[in-house]
Amino acid sequence: MGRILFFLGLALVGWILFKSWQRKQLDEKPSVDAKQKGNIGRKTQEEILPCQHCGAYSPMSEGVMMQGRFYCGMEHAKAAGEKVH
């Protein structure tokens, strides 16, 4: 009987430690509201588009937009026949 109580107590202590660890992990993750309030030091999501010349996907900030078409670089815009100033 003593062994059964010992192992039940051991299981209870393990369960309590697991639950406290689990709560601590959830508290460390930022909530959705914290993400929406400000992304200080974090990049915001950026649209990724395919190049009209080669089909490679690139972020909008790294490519060029000419006459409503997206290219991964100026070379591909020129190669596609776009007039570059």
mmCIF file as gemmi writes it, N, C-alpha and C atoms, coordinates in Angstrom:
data_model
loop_
_atom_site.group_PDB
_atom_site.id
_atom_site.type_symbol
_atom_site.label_atom_id
_atom_site.label_alt_id
_atom_site.label_comp_id
_atom_site.label_asym_id
_atom_site.label_entity_id
_atom_site.label_seq_id
_atom_site.pdbx_PDB_ins_code
_atom_site.Cartn_x
_atom_site.Cartn_y
_atom_site.Cartn_z
_atom_site.occupancy
_atom_site.B_iso_or_equiv
_atom_site.pdbx_formal_charge
_atom_site.auth_seq_id
_atom_site.auth_asym_id
_atom_site.pdbx_PDB_model_num
ATOM 1 N N . MET Axp A 1 ? 0.827 -1.198 0 1 0 ? 1 A 1
ATOM 2 C CA . MET Axp A 1 ? 0 0 0 1 0 ? 1 A 1
ATOM 3 C C . MET Axp A 1 ? 0.871 1.262 0 1 0 ? 1 A 1
ATOM 4 N N . GLY Axp A 2 ? 1.981 1.197 0.73 1 0 ? 2 A 1
ATOM 5 C CA . GLY Axp A 2 ? 2.893 2.337 0.81 1 0 ? 2 A 1
ATOM 6 C C . GLY Axp A 2 ? 3.517 2.66 -0.539 1 0 ? 2 A 1
ATOM 7 N N . ARG Axp A 3 ? 3.841 1.62 -1.295 1 0 ? 3 A 1
ATOM 8 C CA . ARG Axp A 3 ? 4.428 1.837 -2.62 1 0 ? 3 A 1
ATOM 9 C C . ARG Axp A 3 ? 3.437 2.495 -3.569 1 0 ? 3 A 1
ATOM 10 N N . ILE Axp A 4 ? 2.212 2.077 -3.501 1 0 ? 4 A 1
ATOM 11 C CA . ILE Axp A 4 ? 1.18 2.654 -4.379 1 0 ? 4 A 1
ATOM 12 C C . ILE Axp A 4 ? 1.027 4.141 -4.092 1 0 ? 4 A 1
ATOM 13 N N . LEU Axp A 5 ? 0.963 4.508 -2.812 1 0 ? 5 A 1
ATOM 14 C CA . LEU Axp A 5 ? 0.84 5.924 -2.452 1 0 ? 5 A 1
ATOM 15 C C . LEU Axp A 5 ? 2.08 6.71 -2.877 1 0 ? 5 A 1
ATOM 16 N N . PHE Axp A 6 ? 3.265 6.097 -2.738 1 0 ? 6 A 1
ATOM 17 C CA . PHE Axp A 6 ? 4.497 6.76 -3.154 1 0 ? 6 A 1
ATOM 18 C C . PHE Axp A 6 ? 4.47 7.063 -4.651 1 0 ? 6 A 1
ATOM 19 N N . PHE Axp A 7 ? 4.105 6.092 -5.469 1 0 ? 7 A 1
ATOM 20 C CA . PHE Axp A 7 ? 4.083 6.3 -6.918 1 0 ? 7 A 1
ATOM 21 C C . PHE Axp A 7 ? 2.958 7.241 -7.346 1 0 ? 7 A 1
ATOM 22 N N . LEU Axp A 8 ? 1.839 7.21 -6.659 1 0 ? 8 A 1
ATOM 23 C CA . LEU Axp A 8 ? 0.773 8.176 -6.949 1 0 ? 8 A 1
ATOM 24 C C . LEU Axp A 8 ? 1.234 9.597 -6.629 1 0 ? 8 A 1
ATOM 25 N N . GLY Axp A 9 ? 1.918 9.755 -5.501 1 0 ? 9 A 1
ATOM 26 C CA . GLY Axp A 9 ? 2.454 11.068 -5.126 1 0 ? 9 A 1
ATOM 27 C C . GLY Axp A 9 ? 3.506 11.538 -6.123 1 0 ? 9 A 1
ATOM 28 N N . LEU Axp A 10 ? 4.354 10.624 -6.562 1 0 ? 10 A 1
ATOM 29 C CA . LEU Axp A 10 ? 5.37 10.947 -7.549 1 0 ? 10 A 1
ATOM 30 C C . LEU Axp A 10 ? 4.731 11.376 -8.869 1 0 ? 10 A 1
ATOM 31 N N . ALA Axp A 11 ? 3.693 10.676 -9.282 1 0 ? 11 A 1
ATOM 32 C CA . ALA Axp A 11 ? 2.97 11.031 -10.506 1 0 ? 11 A 1
ATOM 33 C C . ALA Axp A 11 ? 2.307 12.393 -10.362 1 0 ? 11 A 1
ATOM 34 N N . LEU Axp A 12 ? 1.748 12.682 -9.194 1 0 ? 12 A 1
ATOM 35 C CA . LEU Axp A 12 ? 1.096 13.968 -8.95 1 0 ? 12 A 1
ATOM 36 C C . LEU Axp A 12 ? 2.115 15.106 -9.027 1 0 ? 12 A 1
ATOM 37 N N . VAL Axp A 13 ? 3.28 14.935 -8.414 1 0 ? 13 A 1
ATOM 38 C CA . VAL Axp A 13 ? 4.325 15.96 -8.468 1 0 ? 13 A 1
ATOM 39 C C . VAL Axp A 13 ? 4.786 16.169 -9.912 1 0 ? 13 A 1
ATOM 40 N N . GLY Axp A 14 ? 4.951 15.099 -10.653 1 0 ? 14 A 1
ATOM 41 C CA . GLY Axp A 14 ? 5.339 15.212 -12.059 1 0 ? 14 A 1
ATOM 42 C C . GLY Axp A 14 ? 4.302 15.944 -12.876 1 0 ? 14 A 1
ATOM 43 N N . TRP Axp A 15 ? 3.042 15.659 -12.631 1 0 ? 15 A 1
ATOM 44 C CA . TRP Axp A 15 ? 1.958 16.328 -13.356 1 0 ? 15 A 1
ATOM 45 C C . TRP Axp A 15 ? 1.934 17.82 -13.035 1 0 ? 15 A 1
ATOM 46 N N . ILE Axp A 16 ? 2.124 18.178 -11.766 1 0 ? 16 A 1
ATOM 47 C CA . ILE Axp A 16 ? 2.13 19.584 -11.36 1 0 ? 16 A 1
ATOM 48 C C . ILE Axp A 16 ? 3.309 20.308 -12.002 1 0 ? 16 A 1
ATOM 49 N N . LEU Axp A 17 ? 4.483 19.693 -12.026 1 0 ? 17 A 1
ATOM 50 C CA . LEU Axp A 17 ? 5.644 20.311 -12.663 1 0 ? 17 A 1
ATOM 51 C C . LEU Axp A 17 ? 5.428 20.493 -14.164 1 0 ? 17 A 1
ATOM 52 N N . PHE Axp A 18 ? 4.833 19.506 -14.801 1 0 ? 18 A 1
ATOM 53 C CA . PHE Axp A 18 ? 4.554 19.6 -16.226 1 0 ? 18 A 1
ATOM 54 C C . PHE Axp A 18 ? 3.588 20.745 -16.519 1 0 ? 18 A 1
ATOM 55 N N . LYS Axp A 19 ? 2.533 20.859 -15.726 1 0 ? 19 A 1
ATOM 56 C CA . LYS Axp A 19 ? 1.545 21.929 -15.94 1 0 ? 19 A 1
ATOM 57 C C . LYS Axp A 19 ? 2.161 23.306 -15.721 1 0 ? 19 A 1
ATOM 58 N N . SER Axp A 20 ? 3.026 23.452 -14.722 1 0 ? 20 A 1
ATOM 59 C CA . SER Axp A 20 ? 3.648 24.756 -14.484 1 0 ? 20 A 1
ATOM 60 C C . SER Axp A 20 ? 4.598 25.11 -15.633 1 0 ? 20 A 1
ATOM 61 N N . TRP Axp A 21 ? 5.32 24.122 -16.159 1 0 ? 21 A 1
ATOM 62 C CA . TRP Axp A 21 ? 6.2 24.352 -17.299 1 0 ? 21 A 1
ATOM 63 C C . TRP Axp A 21 ? 5.377 24.755 -18.529 1 0 ? 21 A 1
ATOM 64 N N . GLN Axp A 22 ? 4.231 24.084 -18.701 1 0 ? 22 A 1
ATOM 65 C CA . GLN Axp A 22 ? 3.363 24.364 -19.846 1 0 ? 22 A 1
ATOM 66 C C . GLN Axp A 22 ? 2.818 25.791 -19.768 1 0 ? 22 A 1
ATOM 67 N N . ARG Axp A 23 ? 2.404 26.228 -18.585 1 0 ? 23 A 1
ATOM 68 C CA . ARG Axp A 23 ? 1.91 27.599 -18.417 1 0 ? 23 A 1
ATOM 69 C C . ARG Axp A 23 ? 3.004 28.615 -18.711 1 0 ? 23 A 1
ATOM 70 N N . LYS Axp A 24 ? 4.216 28.33 -18.267 1 0 ? 24 A 1
ATOM 71 C CA . LYS Axp A 24 ? 5.332 29.237 -18.499 1 0 ? 24 A 1
ATOM 72 C C . LYS Axp A 24 ? 5.612 29.361 -19.993 1 0 ? 24 A 1
ATOM 73 N N . GLN Axp A 25 ? 5.516 28.268 -20.733 1 0 ? 25 A 1
ATOM 74 C CA . GLN Axp A 25 ? 5.737 28.297 -22.179 1 0 ? 25 A 1
ATOM 75 C C . GLN Axp A 25 ? 4.667 29.131 -22.876 1 0 ? 25 A 1
ATOM 76 N N . LEU Axp A 26 ? 3.433 29.023 -22.44 1 0 ? 26 A 1
ATOM 77 C CA . LEU Axp A 26 ? 2.351 29.798 -23.05 1 0 ? 26 A 1
ATOM 78 C C . LEU Axp A 26 ? 2.485 31.281 -22.734 1 0 ? 26 A 1
ATOM 79 N N . ASP Axp A 27 ? 2.991 31.614 -21.548 1 0 ? 27 A 1
ATOM 80 C CA . ASP Axp A 27 ? 3.158 33.009 -21.174 1 0 ? 27 A 1
ATOM 81 C C . ASP Axp A 27 ? 4.275 33.682 -21.956 1 0 ? 27 A 1
ATOM 82 N N . GLU Axp A 28 ? 5.283 32.926 -22.382 1 0 ? 28 A 1
ATOM 83 C CA . GLU Axp A 28 ? 6.401 33.5 -23.117 1 0 ? 28 A 1
ATOM 84 C C . GLU Axp A 28 ? 6.035 33.835 -24.554 1 0 ? 28 A 1
ATOM 85 N N . LYS Axp A 29 ? 5.067 33.148 -25.128 1 0 ? 29 A 1
ATOM 86 C CA . LYS Axp A 29 ? 4.653 33.425 -26.503 1 0 ? 29 A 1
ATOM 87 C C . LYS Axp A 29 ? 3.847 34.718 -26.517 1 0 ? 29 A 1
ATOM 88 N N . PRO Axp A 30 ? 4.137 35.633 -27.462 1 0 ? 30 A 1
ATOM 89 C CA . PRO Axp A 30 ? 3.351 36.855 -27.539 1 0 ? 30 A 1
ATOM 90 C C . PRO Axp A 30 ? 1.936 36.555 -28.019 1 0 ? 30 A 1
ATOM 91 N N . SER Axp A 31 ? 1.007 37.247 -27.449 1 0 ? 31 A 1
ATOM 92 C CA . SER Axp A 31 ? -0.384 37.04 -27.844 1 0 ? 31 A 1
ATOM 93 C C . SER Axp A 31 ? -0.653 37.726 -29.174 1 0 ? 31 A 1
ATOM 94 N N . VAL Axp A 32 ? -1.79 37.459 -29.749 1 0 ? 32 A 1
ATOM 95 C CA . VAL Axp A 32 ? -2.167 38.055 -31.035 1 0 ? 32 A 1
ATOM 96 C C . VAL Axp A 32 ? -2.266 39.565 -30.885 1 0 ? 32 A 1
ATOM 97 N N . ASP Axp A 33 ? -2.782 40.052 -29.744 1 0 ? 33 A 1
ATOM 98 C CA . ASP Axp A 33 ? -2.897 41.489 -29.529 1 0 ? 33 A 1
ATOM 99 C C . ASP Axp A 33 ? -1.537 42.153 -29.492 1 0 ? 33 A 1
ATOM 100 N N . ALA Axp A 34 ? -0.554 41.492 -28.876 1 0 ? 34 A 1
ATOM 101 C CA . ALA Axp A 34 ? 0.788 42.062 -28.807 1 0 ? 34 A 1
ATOM 102 C C . ALA Axp A 34 ? 1.39 42.171 -30.195 1 0 ? 34 A 1
ATOM 103 N N . LYS Axp A 35 ? 1.104 41.209 -31.056 1 0 ? 35 A 1
ATOM 104 C CA . LYS Axp A 35 ? 1.629 41.265 -32.424 1 0 ? 35 A 1
ATOM 105 C C . LYS Axp A 35 ? 0.993 42.408 -33.188 1 0 ? 35 A 1
ATOM 106 N N . GLN Axp A 36 ? -0.291 42.655 -32.96 1 0 ? 36 A 1
ATOM 107 C CA . GLN Axp A 36 ? -0.994 43.688 -33.709 1 0 ? 36 A 1
ATOM 108 C C . GLN Axp A 36 ? -0.645 45.081 -33.21 1 0 ? 36 A 1
ATOM 109 N N . LYS Axp A 37 ? -0.301 45.219 -31.929 1 0 ? 37 A 1
ATOM 110 C CA . LYS Axp A 37 ? -0.004 46.541 -31.372 1 0 ? 37 A 1
ATOM 111 C C . LYS Axp A 37 ? 1.246 47.146 -31.971 1 0 ? 37 A 1
ATOM 112 N N . GLY Axp A 38 ? 2.229 46.327 -32.248 1 0 ? 38 A 1
ATOM 113 C CA . GLY Axp A 38 ? 3.448 46.854 -32.843 1 0 ? 38 A 1
ATOM 114 C C . GLY Axp A 38 ? 4.44 45.75 -33.118 1 0 ? 38 A 1
ATOM 115 N N . ASN Axp A 39 ? 5.012 45.815 -34.268 1 0 ? 39 A 1
ATOM 116 C CA . ASN Axp A 39 ? 6.024 44.838 -34.648 1 0 ? 39 A 1
ATOM 117 C C . ASN Axp A 39 ? 7.387 45.499 -34.583 1 0 ? 39 A 1
ATOM 118 N N . ILE Axp A 40 ? 7.761 45.96 -33.416 1 0 ? 40 A 1
ATOM 119 C CA . ILE Axp A 40 ? 9.033 46.633 -33.255 1 0 ? 40 A 1
ATOM 120 C C . ILE Axp A 40 ? 10.142 45.611 -33.435 1 0 ? 40 A 1
ATOM 121 N N . GLY Axp A 41 ? 11.022 45.883 -34.365 1 0 ? 41 A 1
ATOM 122 C CA . GLY Axp A 41 ? 12.145 44.993 -34.605 1 0 ? 41 A 1
ATOM 123 C C . GLY Axp A 41 ? 11.787 43.761 -35.419 1 0 ? 41 A 1
ATOM 124 N N . ARG Axp A 42 ? 10.584 43.677 -35.913 1 0 ? 42 A 1
ATOM 125 C CA . ARG Axp A 42 ? 10.178 42.522 -36.712 1 0 ? 42 A 1
ATOM 126 C C . ARG Axp A 42 ? 9.783 42.985 -38.098 1 0 ? 42 A 1
ATOM 127 N N . LYS Axp A 43 ? 10.07 42.133 -39.069 1 0 ? 43 A 1
ATOM 128 C CA . LYS Axp A 43 ? 9.657 42.447 -40.432 1 0 ? 43 A 1
ATOM 129 C C . LYS Axp A 43 ? 8.17 42.152 -40.581 1 0 ? 43 A 1
ATOM 130 N N . THR Axp A 44 ? 7.511 42.98 -41.344 1 0 ? 44 A 1
ATOM 131 C CA . THR Axp A 44 ? 6.112 42.715 -41.64 1 0 ? 44 A 1
ATOM 132 C C . THR Axp A 44 ? 6.041 41.795 -42.846 1 0 ? 44 A 1
ATOM 133 N N . GLN Axp A 45 ? 4.911 41.184 -43.022 1 0 ? 45 A 1
ATOM 134 C CA . GLN Axp A 45 ? 4.766 40.293 -44.171 1 0 ? 45 A 1
ATOM 135 C C . GLN Axp A 45 ? 4.822 41.09 -45.452 1 0 ? 45 A 1
ATOM 136 N N . GLU Axp A 46 ? 5.474 40.512 -46.426 1 0 ? 46 A 1
ATOM 137 C CA . GLU Axp A 46 ? 5.639 41.187 -47.705 1 0 ? 46 A 1
ATOM 138 C C . GLU Axp A 46 ? 5.123 40.278 -48.811 1 0 ? 46 A 1
ATOM 139 N N . GLU Axp A 47 ? 4.542 40.884 -49.81 1 0 ? 47 A 1
ATOM 140 C CA . GLU Axp A 47 ? 3.999 40.108 -50.923 1 0 ? 47 A 1
ATOM 141 C C . GLU Axp A 47 ? 5.128 39.569 -51.785 1 0 ? 47 A 1
ATOM 142 N N . ILE Axp A 48 ? 5.019 38.299 -52.174 1 0 ? 48 A 1
ATOM 143 C CA . ILE Axp A 48 ? 6.012 37.651 -53.026 1 0 ? 48 A 1
ATOM 144 C C . ILE Axp A 48 ? 5.349 37.35 -54.358 1 0 ? 48 A 1
ATOM 145 N N . LEU Axp A 49 ? 5.977 37.815 -55.434 1 0 ? 49 A 1
ATOM 146 C CA . LEU Axp A 49 ? 5.382 37.706 -56.765 1 0 ? 49 A 1
ATOM 147 C C . LEU Axp A 49 ? 6.318 36.964 -57.714 1 0 ? 49 A 1
ATOM 148 N N . PRO Axp A 50 ? 5.755 36.341 -58.758 1 0 ? 50 A 1
ATOM 149 C CA . PRO Axp A 50 ? 6.61 35.688 -59.759 1 0 ? 50 A 1
ATOM 150 C C . PRO Axp A 50 ? 7.098 36.701 -60.791 1 0 ? 50 A 1
ATOM 151 N N . CYS Axp A 51 ? 8.317 36.512 -61.239 1 0 ? 51 A 1
ATOM 152 C CA . CYS Axp A 51 ? 8.891 37.351 -62.295 1 0 ? 51 A 1
ATOM 153 C C . CYS Axp A 51 ? 8.181 37.011 -63.608 1 0 ? 51 A 1
ATOM 154 N N . GLN Axp A 52 ? 7.837 38.025 -64.389 1 0 ? 52 A 1
ATOM 155 C CA . GLN Axp A 52 ? 7.158 37.805 -65.659 1 0 ? 52 A 1
ATOM 156 C C . GLN Axp A 52 ? 8.09 37.221 -66.713 1 0 ? 52 A 1
ATOM 157 N N . HIS Axp A 53 ? 9.399 37.323 -66.485 1 0 ? 53 A 1
ATOM 158 C CA . HIS Axp A 53 ? 10.359 36.808 -67.461 1 0 ? 53 A 1
ATOM 159 C C . HIS Axp A 53 ? 10.786 35.371 -67.151 1 0 ? 53 A 1
ATOM 160 N N . CYS Axp A 54 ? 11.234 35.117 -65.901 1 0 ? 54 A 1
ATOM 161 C CA . CYS Axp A 54 ? 11.777 33.786 -65.583 1 0 ? 54 A 1
ATOM 162 C C . CYS Axp A 54 ? 10.863 32.954 -64.693 1 0 ? 54 A 1
ATOM 163 N N . GLY Axp A 55 ? 9.879 33.575 -64.042 1 0 ? 55 A 1
ATOM 164 C CA . GLY Axp A 55 ? 8.942 32.838 -63.202 1 0 ? 55 A 1
ATOM 165 C C . GLY Axp A 55 ? 9.409 32.64 -61.772 1 0 ? 55 A 1
ATOM 166 N N . ALA Axp A 56 ? 10.622 33.099 -61.429 1 0 ? 56 A 1
ATOM 167 C CA . ALA Axp A 56 ? 11.128 32.958 -60.061 1 0 ? 56 A 1
ATOM 168 C C . ALA Axp A 56 ? 10.365 33.909 -59.139 1 0 ? 56 A 1
ATOM 169 N N . TYR Axp A 57 ? 10.066 33.446 -57.943 1 0 ? 57 A 1
ATOM 170 C CA . TYR Axp A 57 ? 9.343 34.263 -56.973 1 0 ? 57 A 1
ATOM 171 C C . TYR Axp A 57 ? 10.326 35.104 -56.17 1 0 ? 57 A 1
ATOM 172 N N . SER Axp A 58 ? 10.017 36.394 -56.03 1 0 ? 58 A 1
ATOM 173 C CA . SER Axp A 58 ? 10.859 37.324 -55.286 1 0 ? 58 A 1
ATOM 174 C C . SER Axp A 58 ? 9.977 38.253 -54.467 1 0 ? 58 A 1
ATOM 175 N N . PRO Axp A 59 ? 10.495 38.772 -53.341 1 0 ? 59 A 1
ATOM 176 C CA . PRO Axp A 59 ? 9.75 39.782 -52.587 1 0 ? 59 A 1
ATOM 177 C C . PRO Axp A 59 ? 9.614 41.054 -53.409 1 0 ? 59 A 1
ATOM 178 N N . MET Axp A 60 ? 8.536 41.765 -53.21 1 0 ? 60 A 1
ATOM 179 C CA . MET Axp A 60 ? 8.282 42.981 -53.982 1 0 ? 60 A 1
ATOM 180 C C . MET Axp A 60 ? 9.386 44.016 -53.804 1 0 ? 60 A 1
ATOM 181 N N . SER Axp A 61 ? 9.964 44.09 -52.619 1 0 ? 61 A 1
ATOM 182 C CA . SER Axp A 61 ? 10.977 45.098 -52.356 1 0 ? 61 A 1
ATOM 183 C C . SER Axp A 61 ? 12.284 44.823 -53.101 1 0 ? 61 A 1
ATOM 184 N N . GLU Axp A 62 ? 12.518 43.583 -53.53 1 0 ? 62 A 1
ATOM 185 C CA . GLU Axp A 62 ? 13.756 43.249 -54.221 1 0 ? 62 A 1
ATOM 186 C C . GLU Axp A 62 ? 13.621 43.284 -55.741 1 0 ? 62 A 1
ATOM 187 N N . GLY Axp A 63 ? 12.422 43.371 -56.238 1 0 ? 63 A 1
ATOM 188 C CA . GLY Axp A 63 ? 12.202 43.379 -57.68 1 0 ? 63 A 1
ATOM 189 C C . GLY Axp A 63 ? 11.793 44.747 -58.173 1 0 ? 63 A 1
ATOM 190 N N . VAL Axp A 64 ? 11.39 44.799 -59.444 1 0 ? 64 A 1
ATOM 191 C CA . VAL Axp A 64 ? 10.926 46.057 -60.045 1 0 ? 64 A 1
ATOM 192 C C . VAL Axp A 64 ? 9.558 45.828 -60.68 1 0 ? 64 A 1
ATOM 193 N N . MET Axp A 65 ? 8.752 46.867 -60.635 1 0 ? 65 A 1
ATOM 194 C CA . MET Axp A 65 ? 7.42 46.827 -61.232 1 0 ? 65 A 1
ATOM 195 C C . MET Axp A 65 ? 7.434 47.798 -62.398 1 0 ? 65 A 1
ATOM 196 N N . MET Axp A 66 ? 7.163 47.287 -63.592 1 0 ? 66 A 1
ATOM 197 C CA . MET Axp A 66 ? 7.153 48.125 -64.775 1 0 ? 66 A 1
ATOM 198 C C . MET Axp A 66 ? 5.87 47.864 -65.558 1 0 ? 66 A 1
ATOM 199 N N . GLN Axp A 67 ? 5.11 48.917 -65.791 1 0 ? 67 A 1
ATOM 200 C CA . GLN Axp A 67 ? 3.861 48.872 -66.538 1 0 ? 67 A 1
ATOM 201 C C . GLN Axp A 67 ? 2.933 47.772 -66.022 1 0 ? 67 A 1
ATOM 202 N N . GLY Axp A 68 ? 2.866 47.634 -64.711 1 0 ? 68 A 1
ATOM 203 C CA . GLY Axp A 68 ? 1.953 46.681 -64.095 1 0 ? 68 A 1
ATOM 204 C C . GLY Axp A 68 ? 2.459 45.252 -64.054 1 0 ? 68 A 1
ATOM 205 N N . ARG Axp A 69 ? 3.682 45.024 -64.511 1 0 ? 69 A 1
ATOM 206 C CA . ARG Axp A 69 ? 4.255 43.675 -64.485 1 0 ? 69 A 1
ATOM 207 C C . ARG Axp A 69 ? 5.454 43.66 -63.543 1 0 ? 69 A 1
ATOM 208 N N . PHE Axp A 70 ? 5.628 42.544 -62.833 1 0 ? 70 A 1
ATOM 209 C CA . PHE Axp A 70 ? 6.707 42.414 -61.853 1 0 ? 70 A 1
ATOM 210 C C . PHE Axp A 70 ? 7.865 41.62 -62.444 1 0 ? 70 A 1
ATOM 211 N N . TYR Axp A 71 ? 9.088 42.13 -62.231 1 0 ? 71 A 1
ATOM 212 C CA . TYR Axp A 71 ? 10.304 41.449 -62.658 1 0 ? 71 A 1
ATOM 213 C C . TYR Axp A 71 ? 11.25 41.337 -61.46 1 0 ? 71 A 1
ATOM 214 N N . CYS Axp A 72 ? 12.036 40.265 -61.437 1 0 ? 72 A 1
ATOM 215 C CA . CYS Axp A 72 ? 12.935 40.06 -60.297 1 0 ? 72 A 1
ATOM 216 C C . CYS Axp A 72 ? 14.14 40.99 -60.343 1 0 ? 72 A 1
ATOM 217 N N . GLY Axp A 73 ? 14.404 41.621 -61.457 1 0 ? 73 A 1
ATOM 218 C CA . GLY Axp A 73 ? 15.509 42.574 -61.575 1 0 ? 73 A 1
ATOM 219 C C . GLY Axp A 73 ? 15.394 43.376 -62.852 1 0 ? 73 A 1
ATOM 220 N N . MET Axp A 74 ? 16.238 44.413 -62.959 1 0 ? 74 A 1
ATOM 221 C CA . MET Axp A 74 ? 16.216 45.275 -64.141 1 0 ? 74 A 1
ATOM 222 C C . MET Axp A 74 ? 16.627 44.513 -65.396 1 0 ? 74 A 1
ATOM 223 N N . GLU Axp A 75 ? 17.524 43.535 -65.245 1 0 ? 75 A 1
ATOM 224 C CA . GLU Axp A 75 ? 17.97 42.764 -66.404 1 0 ? 75 A 1
ATOM 225 C C . GLU Axp A 75 ? 16.806 42.017 -67.053 1 0 ? 75 A 1
ATOM 226 N N . HIS Axp A 76 ? 15.953 41.441 -66.235 1 0 ? 76 A 1
ATOM 227 C CA . HIS Axp A 76 ? 14.815 40.699 -66.784 1 0 ? 76 A 1
ATOM 228 C C . HIS Axp A 76 ? 13.759 41.635 -67.337 1 0 ? 76 A 1
ATOM 229 N N . ALA Axp A 77 ? 13.642 42.819 -66.779 1 0 ? 77 A 1
ATOM 230 C CA . ALA Axp A 77 ? 12.714 43.794 -67.338 1 0 ? 77 A 1
ATOM 231 C C . ALA Axp A 77 ? 13.175 44.21 -68.732 1 0 ? 77 A 1
ATOM 232 N N . LYS Axp A 78 ? 14.493 44.435 -68.861 1 0 ? 78 A 1
ATOM 233 C CA . LYS Axp A 78 ? 15.059 44.795 -70.182 1 0 ? 78 A 1
ATOM 234 C C . LYS Axp A 78 ? 14.914 43.632 -71.156 1 0 ? 78 A 1
ATOM 235 N N . ALA Axp A 79 ? 15.186 42.421 -70.682 1 0 ? 79 A 1
ATOM 236 C CA . ALA Axp A 79 ? 15.103 41.232 -71.546 1 0 ? 79 A 1
ATOM 237 C C . ALA Axp A 79 ? 13.683 40.972 -72.019 1 0 ? 79 A 1
ATOM 238 N N . ALA Axp A 80 ? 12.706 41.373 -71.238 1 0 ? 80 A 1
ATOM 239 C CA . ALA Axp A 80 ? 11.311 41.174 -71.614 1 0 ? 80 A 1
ATOM 240 C C . ALA Axp A 80 ? 10.81 42.252 -72.553 1 0 ? 80 A 1
ATOM 241 N N . GLY Axp A 81 ? 11.666 43.234 -72.864 1 0 ? 81 A 1
ATOM 242 C CA . GLY Axp A 81 ? 11.28 44.272 -73.803 1 0 ? 81 A 1
ATOM 243 C C . GLY Axp A 81 ? 10.73 45.533 -73.18 1 0 ? 81 A 1
ATOM 244 N N . GLU Axp A 82 ? 10.844 45.668 -71.886 1 0 ? 82 A 1
ATOM 245 C CA . GLU Axp A 82 ? 10.377 46.894 -71.222 1 0 ? 82 A 1
ATOM 246 C C . GLU Axp A 82 ? 11.369 48.018 -71.507 1 0 ? 82 A 1
ATOM 247 N N . LYS Axp A 83 ? 10.837 49.198 -71.696 1 0 ? 83 A 1
ATOM 248 C CA . LYS Axp A 83 ? 11.707 50.361 -71.926 1 0 ? 83 A 1
ATOM 249 C C . LYS Axp A 83 ? 12.106 50.919 -70.57 1 0 ? 83 A 1
ATOM 250 N N . VAL Axp A 84 ? 13.39 50.845 -70.294 1 0 ? 84 A 1
ATOM 251 C CA . VAL Axp A 84 ? 13.93 51.323 -69.022 1 0 ? 84 A 1
ATOM 252 C C . VAL Axp A 84 ? 14.608 52.653 -69.25 1 0 ? 84 A 1
ATOM 253 N N . HIS Axp A 85 ? 14.277 53.616 -68.425 1 0 ? 85 A 1
ATOM 254 C CA . HIS Axp A 85 ? 14.836 54.971 -68.59 1 0 ? 85 A 1
ATOM 255 C C . HIS Axp A 85 ? 16.25 55.024 -68.118 1 0 ? 85 A 1
